[in-house]
């Protein structure tokens, strides 16, 4: 019987592209799971929305259940459109199929 690791409840966002990766080093965040609240600072008021996202630009998160992807660009969370797996693992956006994505506020899951 093999054991399969399951992330804790609510940790549905996996880092699939980590701009801190260099060579064979996996980077700081690659493969780790996070909650939506870890990615987007909570709050709906103007002050909370004006705080830039603390993740490195180019970090891509993928929802492990839906396949939805978001990328961090210039301190903002941007929803990616297109197929799962269409990104380059090295830069985070260079292999993207031309869809630039759009700024959206995505509700937590």
Secondary structure, DSSP 8 states (H G I E B T S, - for coil): --------TT--EEEEE-TT-BTTB--SSTT-EE-HHHHS-S--SHHHHHS---S-TT-EEEETTT--EEEEETTEEEEE-S-TT-S-TTTSSTT--S---EE------
